[in-house]
């Protein structure tokens, strides 16, 4: 009954048993289970290594780009510092030159900060520009019309007066001599409120709208000396010290941030390297 069957799985008709591709020579085709396990895990360490390498390179590039950007901002502020110091030096050198008559065709490109002197009378026409002083508190800068003997109507920034004493300031004056510097302030922007024409109150010293309101030439003489000035009116002449110069502080801040970014990048790279071991 069983004569046609063989106990060997591959002994029929002289067929030769095929060796398993994982079988070791001389093993008779037997594949140890550990070899199968080694095969199934063979690609995993290489994949994990590639993932760690990718994270390491990505974090390194991110750190390098961040440090480069912060350093470039720091060097840009140093260039701005050099420009601002040069501007202050030019202003200081010009504002103390010998004063001249106000040019008939004065313009901002050529005559900004030009020292000038002018004689005439204050007509009583003026506007107030909202301002403040560290010691005196809130107040106004008084911009008045000075009329010359030739009939020119010029705007003079007479200086600062506390708000509580503004009404007591006499506005009419004859035989006035003013020495100062020409300027075309650009301290207004899109956020500057519109002037309160009912109170003659402005919020920037832009000479164009003020000159239009007072029928004067669109330039401003910032008084250095005013023969009609009296306490509590304080002249505020143009000075290089008035220019804000925070570029060195900004540069130091950017460089410190670059240092912090670099240290954080190094710490992250060390942590990635450590977890891969």
Secondary structure, DSSP 8 states (H G I E B T S, - for coil): --TT--SSTT-GGG------TT--TTSTT---HHHHHHHHHTTHHHHHHHHHHHHHHHHHHHHHHHHHHHHHHHHHHHHHHHHHHHHHHHHHHHHTS--B---TT--HHHHTT-EEEEEEEEEEEEEEEEEEETTTEEEEEEEEEEE-TT--EEEEEEEEEEGGGGGG---EEEEEEEEEEEE------TTS---BTTTTEESS--HHHHHHHHT--S-EEEEEEETT--TT-B-----GGGS---HHHHHHHHHHHHHHHHHHHHHHHHHHHHHH-
